[in-house]
Amino acid sequence: MRTTAVDKGDHYVLNGSKTFISNGIPADLVIVVARTNPDAGHWGISLLVVERGMEGFERGRNLDKMGLKAQDTAELSFDNVIVPKANLLGEEGSGFISLMVNLPQERISIAVIAVAAIEHVLDMCPAYAKEREAFGRPIGKFQNTRFVLAEMATEAHIARVFVNDCVLKLNAGEVDTSLAAMAKWWTTELQKRVVDAGVQLHGGYGYMSEYPISKAYVDSRIQTIYGGTTEIQKEIIGRMLGL
Ligand SMILES: Cc1cc2nc3c(=O)[nH]c(=O)nc-3n(C[C@H](O)[C@H](O)[C@H](O)COP(=O)(O)OP(=O)(O)OC[C@H]3O[C@@H](n4cnc5c(N)ncnc54)[C@H](O)[C@@H]3O)c2cc1C
């Protein structure tokens, strides 16, 4: 993290850039994580609220992604932006703690998206399996197709029960970092597997952009990356296990 905010009395001077920022193009307010004390490690990180129109705050183009075309992803740059002290969110140096407190919610929300996407695939696939015929019968009459869909339905249910439990715990203020990491990596990896199986079940049509399963495939790919990659989630869980 190289973005810095230098204390100048009643304001900070912010310099740096951020890449891959969801909703960065339409956002009027952005919360920037910056180092206010380069020597204090985690305790030198603060959150600054930067407003559209502040001099030196620029946004680049909407980045061209393979999927999630309806959502923008931006690069933001900060060149000597004067940010009043009133725009400090929380205490100076408390930024890392704020992130740690809020990241589990973000990760569970990504798991919720994963479960919704899995259930959507599960709506599409049996319908296609009944309609598409090969070798004189609907493909749903092949045992392999039924087995694939049975596995999908089973895992979708496990995912929903798991995520429902996480949401209940989140609402009760009981979610911990480890549980959120488990939900994030496991449901998003499942989403990738289920969508891939869905494309296979659609045959060549599954590869055609006009088919919703194709869109589900490209949209799913980011899920194991943003919000912290699967590998990082497993690192978090490993650390919570004392390893
Ligand atoms: C569409 C999109 C939207 C995004 N939206 C936002 C946003 O709104 N706000 C925001 O802040 N960020 C956002 N991001 C950034 C996203 O969170 C990061 O891209 C993601 O966390 C991965 O970081 P990285 O790209 O630097 O990958 P890297 O850290 O370079 O990782 C590359 C590979 O190395 C592996 N790796 C890295 N470190 C370790 C390790 N310690 N152990 C094992 N493996 C490791 C990773 O798992 C990965 O496989 C977005 C990204 C995209 C693509």
PDBQT file of the ligand as one rigid body, heavy atoms in Angstrom, charges set to zero:
ROOT
HETATM    1  C1  LIG A 301     -13.398  -6.529 -11.327  1.00  0.00    +0.000 C 
HETATM    2  C2  LIG A 301     -12.611  -6.200 -10.096  1.00  0.00    +0.000 A 
HETATM    3  C3  LIG A 301     -13.173  -5.377  -9.122  1.00  0.00    +0.000 A 
HETATM    4  C4  LIG A 301     -12.430  -5.036  -7.980  1.00  0.00    +0.000 A 
HETATM    5  N1  LIG A 301     -12.970  -4.157  -7.067  1.00  0.00    +0.000 NA
HETATM    6  C5  LIG A 301     -12.190  -3.697  -6.056  1.00  0.00    +0.000 A 
HETATM    7  C6  LIG A 301     -12.644  -2.640  -5.199  1.00  0.00    +0.000 A 
HETATM    8  O1  LIG A 301     -13.742  -2.131  -5.347  1.00  0.00    +0.000 OA
HETATM    9  N2  LIG A 301     -11.821  -2.200  -4.219  1.00  0.00    +0.000 N 
HETATM   10  C7  LIG A 301     -10.592  -2.742  -4.041  1.00  0.00    +0.000 A 
HETATM   11  O2  LIG A 301      -9.869  -2.297  -3.125  1.00  0.00    +0.000 OA
HETATM   12  N3  LIG A 301     -10.122  -3.724  -4.833  1.00  0.00    +0.000 NA
HETATM   13  C8  LIG A 301     -10.889  -4.200  -5.850  1.00  0.00    +0.000 A 
HETATM   14  N4  LIG A 301     -10.406  -5.178  -6.690  1.00  0.00    +0.000 N 
HETATM   15  C9  LIG A 301      -9.040  -5.674  -6.444  1.00  0.00    +0.000 C 
HETATM   16  C10 LIG A 301      -9.059  -7.123  -5.974  1.00  0.00    +0.000 C 
HETATM   17  O3  LIG A 301      -9.495  -7.194  -4.628  1.00  0.00    +0.000 OA
HETATM   18  C11 LIG A 301      -7.629  -7.675  -6.164  1.00  0.00    +0.000 C 
HETATM   19  O4  LIG A 301      -7.390  -7.760  -7.559  1.00  0.00    +0.000 OA
HETATM   20  C12 LIG A 301      -7.495  -9.029  -5.512  1.00  0.00    +0.000 C 
HETATM   21  O5  LIG A 301      -7.564  -8.950  -4.098  1.00  0.00    +0.000 OA
HETATM   22  C13 LIG A 301      -6.163  -9.710  -5.870  1.00  0.00    +0.000 C 
HETATM   23  O6  LIG A 301      -5.097  -8.849  -5.672  1.00  0.00    +0.000 OA
HETATM   24  P1  LIG A 301      -4.063  -8.618  -6.865  1.00  0.00    +0.000 P 
HETATM   25  O7  LIG A 301      -4.818  -8.345  -8.115  1.00  0.00    +0.000 OA
HETATM   26  O8  LIG A 301      -3.069  -7.628  -6.399  1.00  0.00    +0.000 OA
HETATM   27  O9  LIG A 301      -3.386 -10.047  -7.052  1.00  0.00    +0.000 OA
HETATM   28  P2  LIG A 301      -1.979 -10.513  -6.476  1.00  0.00    +0.000 P 
HETATM   29  O10 LIG A 301      -1.902 -10.199  -5.012  1.00  0.00    +0.000 OA
HETATM   30  O11 LIG A 301      -0.920 -10.023  -7.388  1.00  0.00    +0.000 OA
HETATM   31  O12 LIG A 301      -2.120 -12.086  -6.614  1.00  0.00    +0.000 OA
HETATM   32  C14 LIG A 301      -1.730 -12.831  -7.766  1.00  0.00    +0.000 C 
HETATM   33  C15 LIG A 301      -1.787 -14.325  -7.396  1.00  0.00    +0.000 C 
HETATM   34  O13 LIG A 301      -0.868 -14.588  -6.328  1.00  0.00    +0.000 OA
HETATM   35  C16 LIG A 301      -1.547 -15.195  -5.253  1.00  0.00    +0.000 C 
HETATM   36  N5  LIG A 301      -1.004 -14.735  -3.963  1.00  0.00    +0.000 N 
HETATM   37  C17 LIG A 301      -0.750 -13.438  -3.600  1.00  0.00    +0.000 A 
HETATM   38  N6  LIG A 301      -0.319 -13.401  -2.332  1.00  0.00    +0.000 NA
HETATM   39  C18 LIG A 301      -0.309 -14.686  -1.885  1.00  0.00    +0.000 A 
HETATM   40  C19 LIG A 301       0.024 -15.323  -0.649  1.00  0.00    +0.000 A 
HETATM   41  N7  LIG A 301       0.411 -14.591   0.412  1.00  0.00    +0.000 N 
HETATM   42  N8  LIG A 301      -0.098 -16.663  -0.556  1.00  0.00    +0.000 NA
HETATM   43  C20 LIG A 301      -0.514 -17.385  -1.615  1.00  0.00    +0.000 A 
HETATM   44  N9  LIG A 301      -0.851 -16.872  -2.806  1.00  0.00    +0.000 NA
HETATM   45  C21 LIG A 301      -0.758 -15.543  -2.942  1.00  0.00    +0.000 A 
HETATM   46  C22 LIG A 301      -2.998 -14.736  -5.390  1.00  0.00    +0.000 C 
HETATM   47  O14 LIG A 301      -3.870 -15.614  -4.702  1.00  0.00    +0.000 OA
HETATM   48  C23 LIG A 301      -3.170 -14.752  -6.896  1.00  0.00    +0.000 C 
HETATM   49  O15 LIG A 301      -3.453 -16.057  -7.327  1.00  0.00    +0.000 OA
HETATM   50  C24 LIG A 301     -11.122  -5.557  -7.812  1.00  0.00    +0.000 A 
HETATM   51  C25 LIG A 301     -10.567  -6.384  -8.796  1.00  0.00    +0.000 A 
HETATM   52  C26 LIG A 301     -11.278  -6.681  -9.939  1.00  0.00    +0.000 A 
HETATM   53  C27 LIG A 301     -10.612  -7.511 -11.006  1.00  0.00    +0.000 C 
ENDROOT
TORSDOF 0
